[in-house]
Structures are given as structure tokens and as C-alpha cells.
Amino acid sequence: MNIKVEKIISALTQWMRSFGLPRIIIGLFLLMLFIAAPFVGVNIGTSLSDTFNRFGMNAVMVLAMVPMIHSGCGLNFGLPLGIIAGLLGGTLSMQFNFTGPTSFLMAIVFATPFAVIFGWGYGQLLNRVKGGEMMIATYVGFSSVAFMCIMWLLLPYSNPTMVWGYAGKGLRTTISTEGYYLHVLNDFLSIRITEHLTIPTGMFLFFGLLALIIWAFLHTKTGTAMTAVGSNPVFARASGIHVDNIRALSVVMSTWLGALGILAYQQSFGFIQLYMGPFYMALPAVSAILIGGASVNKATITNVIVGTFLFQGILTMTPSVMNSMIKTDMSEVIRIIVSNGMILYALTRKTEATR
Amino acid sequence: MTLQRTKAQKVKRFLGNNTVTILFLVICAFGIPLSGYSANYLASEVVVRIARNSFLIVSLLIPILAGMGLNFGMTLGAMAGQIGLIFISDWGIVGIPGMLLAMIISTPISVALGIWCGKILNMAKGREMVTSYIIGFFMNGIYQLVVLYGMGVIIPIRSNALVLPRGYGIRNTVNLIGIRKSLDNLMTIRVFGIPIPLSTLIVIALLCIFILWFKKTKLGQDMRAVGQDMEVARAAGIKVEHTRIVSIVISTVFAGYGMIIYLQNIGTLNTYNSHMQIGMFSVAALLVGGATVSHAKVRNVFLGVILFHLMFIVSPMAGKNLIGQAQLGEYFRVFVSYGVITVSLVLYEVRKKHDRGIAGQILAQEQEVKA
């Protein structure tokens, strides 16, 4: 009898260790918020609906972390570069006056070449700075955003819904996607369960499709090579894999997913945010995948799903529940502490520091 | 034995070592005439900025000596300094005594934060920079928690000019009228009509002398050894972890003092923004001065401040005169600040690889001589 209990306890601790303490704390915190919600007058249906919505908005950007982590390039702090490719795609599609769902497809089509070119260059850069990728990725993201600030002012866009009214040139800081691709994924096959609870099926399908592609890719020959490069580059080189090419490929994939991610985000959010908008967008995505159980050199699709759900769940629930409970909105502060605390936790793990 | 190089190789090496500085000289050379500012105006602006920023930038030198890279965690010190300033504004202590008291309040906070930051960086060896960068963000959350929700409730703040109308939390901007320019105006001389805040410059000079002296002490030498090679230093009996923590603590404390000097010159405190940008600007200025992630000298600080801030002053006006939009110049200078850091970091990593190659070349040369 005693042995059985011990066995269960050891299995439980094993599971807890593999799942990770921070994840359990955050999971319990989220559960607590959902339990507390009805008592303080917050509608569960609306909360769930918001959480699903935000999940769909952000999941693809979190997925963009996976290829680079797999190939050993670390956390993709340079996500803004991919976002810029997406912004270019979106604005070009609007400039050429595509409307409705076509505009979303065309945005993807326009964004792809930019993502490939940017990602390839960015990959070449990261190949030259092995070991210091994360810091440089951060600053590549920042400087590309700052550079595009200049370009948004100068590029010859002319669609009147996008440019400043009085000058007739220079893009606005926020552009409405209404009439173009607003809610094209949200409304696609969406299921209305109750008055407050809607499931945005289209966004889930979009994410599911991309996740499936990435999952399948990681099981192909090239995908396996990518994992090999990430776990042991010397061994990978010895077995005849072009380490630099594989790393560059992973960066291109990450950048492309970042571009698609921001398009999925905009179609739900309703606005394209230009200029300094993409500046800090890498941090939430990075911390989401870490909350999901990924580490600096290991990540799976499950990590993406769990992490995005937990992180976005907390973001949705804290303002509404906390507001009704203590009449103060501390959500911003909690967001900063949780997301950056999570990144710090991942950066300081001993097992990963050896790489 | 050193590597024999041809002249072309030497020139290439020199250009490679000073890419960022040369780039900035070119930008300034184009920007100054375009902006149309007079030499007198530019000189006085640059003097003001040297007095304002140098102390903060010097605080970055010690962690570089200890091989911990650019200490983006200096924002922790800046937060400590700001907390000191909030208290003295509340207590109504003005002038130099106010500044001194703010420094005294900031010191224990800086030390505690520095020890904590150093311990975390010891857990993340090899990626100190990105970790210190995230630590800055993380502490910003804690800082907001304390200042926005704690002050006025748990931490007593009486002044209505400081507390938000809702009864707790500090306002977005705090007027530092009490200590405004108190250090700068203590002793000012005019040279060619340009006011020079001599007292501030003396304080900065003292700090520089301290740094130069410190490098020669036992602790300073230990830090250099740790920066060169941690394992060798450990074998030589140096407490590596301890030395690294001390270097971060010194940097954080100085950053706190530097922030107080910076804000006494500006005169208003943006409670939730002032500290966030200071890290980035200080790092960029130091790199522009020709410092790298592993080597920084006091002269890099001053060259950096002058060049970086010249660019900062002239670029909006140059942008306006060139293309007709001042906004363009604003974005340009933001781009350049980030671009400089990116280029320096990339060059540093590439050089690190390259230097390993040089060791091989020396070996080859030796063998050739023998043969």
C-alpha cells in the first residue's frame, strides 16, 4: 500500500517536473480567475470567447518561434522583421484595391516574397554571429522597425484610406482593415453557441493548417536535419548536413510565419498598426511559447497551443476580473512581470546554458 | 610573436575597428551643414549633453571590464535614482542637499538590485546581455507596481503635487523644480559665450579618475582576469561569481547617481518613461565612441557623447531641410541609434570568430619561419 502511494507521488513529482513549476502556477492562476469570474459579475461566455479570439490572433506569431528554436537559433526576438513583411503585404494588397477575402489572400501572396528575402538576409546575418543570436536578433528587429518608420513616410502609397488626408502621402499610424480583410477568418464558419460565446473557427483552421504544415515539415528529411542542427551542430556537419543553409531556411520559415501571424492578428483586431506598432510584439510571442513549456532550444506545437492559451487567457481575464474585484486595473503590470519573468526563467536554466 | 601585416591589411583592420565611429563622422559631416545651426549653438548644446549624459555612460565601463558585456541592467540603477528623487521631492528638500539625499536613498536600493541582477547573470553566463536586457523589462514591471500602486498606500507620500488624484500612485510627470540645475549652476563659467557647467564636469572627471584608479586595484585586476577567461581566473583563486556581482553592483550604483545628475539637468521626471530609454541611449553613445562589447575606455565615452548627440541635435533639422519633414529626421535618429548597436554587436561577434583565425595565422607563420 505504502509503496503504491510512494509510486504515485513520485510519478506526480515526475510529471510536475516535466510540466514545470511556473506553468503549473500560471495554469492554476488562470483557473482561479475563471472560477472567480462569475462571482464578480464577469460573463464566462464572453471571457472564453475573448480568450479564443486572442488565441487565434496570436497563435501564428507564437508558432513563428518554432523553426528557429529547432535549428538552434534561439528565441526569435527578431519577429518584428517578419511582422514588417506582413505589413508590407497587407498595405500592398490594400493599395491595389483588393477587397474582402481576396485581399487577405493577396496580402499573403505579397508578403511572402518580402518574408523570404528579409528572412534570408537575416539568416545570413545570424549565421555569422553564432552564439550571440538572441541579442542581435533583438536589435535587428528594433532597427528594422525604425528603418520602416522612415519608409512608411516615403513609399509612394496613394490609396486615400491609408494615407494622411491633408498631405495625400505618407501612411497613417493606424489603418482600418474594414472593407478589406476585417474578420475574414473570424467569420469563416464561426459557430455561435450562446449569445456571448462564439468560436472563431476560421482562425483556428488557419492556425491548425499552418501548425500541421510545420509539424509535417519537422518530420521530413529536411525537418529532421533541422532538429539535428539545433541539438548538435558538429554532429550534423559530420553527417553531411549544410548547417548554415538549414539555419537560414529555419529563419526564413520563422519570418514568413511572423508575416502571416500579423495578418491573422490584423484581420481580427481591425487595424494595421504601422510605425512603432510592431516594436515590442516579439516579447509576448516569446513569453507565450516559454509559458507553454518550450525552452531556448526545444519547442513543440503543443508548447505553442498551451502557451498561447495560458498567456492570452491571463491577458483577457486579469483586467476584467481584477477590475471588478479591487477596482484597479493592474493587468498591464501583471502582463509585464509575467511575460518578462518567464523569459528570464528560461534564459537562466542551467541545462540550456551549456549550448 | 605578432602577425606581420601588409599596409593594406593594417588599414583594413583600422577601418574594421572603427567602422561605427567613422560612419558617425560621415553622418555628422553631412548633417551639420544641412541643419544650418551655428557653431556656437551646437557647441553649447554638446557641452550641456556631455554634462548630462557622461556619468550614466561611464557607469557601463566596469561590467565591460569584467567581461559581462554591455550592462542593459543599468536601468535598475536609473529606477533607484528616480525613487530617491520622488522621496526628496515629497519631503521638499532642495538644492545640493536634496541631490545628495536622493543619492543616499538610491544607494541601498541600487546595491540590492545590483546583487540580485548579478546573481541572475551568473546563472546565464554566455548570454549576459540579452538577460540583463530582459531584467530591465522585468524590473520595470516591479517598479510600476511599487510606484503606481504602492506609493501613497503602503509607502507614505504626502505631497498632492506628486500623488495622482485617485489617492495613490505617482503622477506621470514630477516637477523637479527643487533641484533643477542645482549642480550645473553651482559653478558656471563662460567660454566664448558658451556656458560651461564646471561643477558637473568636475564630478564627472572625479568619476573617471576613480575608474582609472579602480582598474589598477586588486579588484580591478581580478575583474580583468575574469573578463579574459573565467576558468583561468578561477584556477588562480579568484572568486569569479563574487567579482562579477561586485562589478554589476558598482555599475548599478553609479547608474543611479548618473540618473540623478541627468534629471537635475532636465528638470522634470517622466516617472514611467525616463529610465526606459536611458539604457539604449547610453549604450549607443558608448558604442559610437569606438567601444566594443569587450573593450571600453574612458575616452570612448566622451567621443561617443559628442558624436552621438551631434547627430541627435542636427538630424530633425537636417531632415526638414532635406526632405521637408522634421518627423523624418526624428525617425532617422531612432533608426541610427538602434542601427549602431546592431552593427557593433554584429561586428563584435564576427571579430571574435576572426580573432580565432588570427591565432591560426600566427601559428602558420611561425612554422613557415622554422621551415
Boltz contact constraints between the chains, C-beta under 6 A:
constraints:
  - contact:
      token1: [A, 128]
      token2: [B, 350]
      max_distance: 6.0
  - contact:
      token1: [A, 129]
      token2: [B, 346]
      max_distance: 6.0
  - contact:
      token1: [A, 129]
      token2: [B, 349]
      max_distance: 6.0
  - contact:
      token1: [A, 132]
      token2: [B, 349]
      max_distance: 6.0
  - contact:
      token1: [A, 134]
      token2: [B, 130]
      max_distance: 6.0
  - contact:
      token1: [A, 135]
      token2: [B, 129]
      max_distance: 6.0
  - contact:
      token1: [A, 135]
      token2: [B, 130]
      max_distance: 6.0
  - contact:
      token1: [A, 135]
      token2: [B, 345]
      max_distance: 6.0
  - contact:
      token1: [A, 136]
      token2: [B, 345]
      max_distance: 6.0
  - contact:
      token1: [A, 136]
      token2: [B, 346]
      max_distance: 6.0
  - contact:
      token1: [A, 139]
      token2: [B, 338]
      max_distance: 6.0
  - contact:
      token1: [A, 139]
      token2: [B, 341]
      max_distance: 6.0
  - contact:
      token1: [A, 139]
      token2: [B, 342]
      max_distance: 6.0
  - contact:
      token1: [A, 140]
      token2: [B, 342]
      max_distance: 6.0
  - contact:
      token1: [A, 142]
      token2: [B, 338]
      max_distance: 6.0
  - contact:
      token1: [A, 143]
      token2: [B, 338]
      max_distance: 6.0
  - contact:
      token1: [A, 143]
      token2: [B, 339]
      max_distance: 6.0
  - contact:
      token1: [A, 143]
      token2: [B, 342]
      max_distance: 6.0
  - contact:
      token1: [A, 146]
      token2: [B, 334]
      max_distance: 6.0
  - contact:
      token1: [A, 146]
      token2: [B, 335]
      max_distance: 6.0
  - contact:
      token1: [A, 146]
      token2: [B, 338]
      max_distance: 6.0
  - contact:
      token1: [A, 147]
      token2: [B, 335]
      max_distance: 6.0
  - contact:
      token1: [A, 149]
      token2: [B, 331]
      max_distance: 6.0
  - contact:
      token1: [A, 150]
      token2: [B, 331]
      max_distance: 6.0
  - contact:
      token1: [A, 153]
      token2: [B, 328]
      max_distance: 6.0
  - contact:
      token1: [A, 333]
      token2: [B, 141]
      max_distance: 6.0
  - contact:
      token1: [A, 333]
      token2: [B, 144]
      max_distance: 6.0
  - contact:
      token1: [A, 333]
      token2: [B, 145]
      max_distance: 6.0
  - contact:
      token1: [A, 336]
      token2: [B, 141]
      max_distance: 6.0
  - contact:
      token1: [A, 337]
      token2: [B, 141]
      max_distance: 6.0
  - contact:
      token1: [A, 340]
      token2: [B, 134]
      max_distance: 6.0
  - contact:
      token1: [A, 340]
      token2: [B, 137]
      max_distance: 6.0
  - contact:
      token1: [A, 340]
      token2: [B, 138]
      max_distance: 6.0
  - contact:
      token1: [A, 341]
      token2: [B, 138]
      max_distance: 6.0
  - contact:
      token1: [A, 343]
      token2: [B, 134]
      max_distance: 6.0
  - contact:
      token1: [A, 344]
      token2: [B, 134]
      max_distance: 6.0
  - contact:
      token1: [A, 344]
      token2: [B, 138]
      max_distance: 6.0
  - contact:
      token1: [A, 347]
      token2: [B, 124]
      max_distance: 6.0
  - contact:
      token1: [A, 347]
      token2: [B, 131]
      max_distance: 6.0
  - contact:
      token1: [A, 348]
      token2: [B, 120]
      max_distance: 6.0
  - contact:
      token1: [A, 348]
      token2: [B, 123]
      max_distance: 6.0
  - contact:
      token1: [A, 348]
      token2: [B, 124]
      max_distance: 6.0
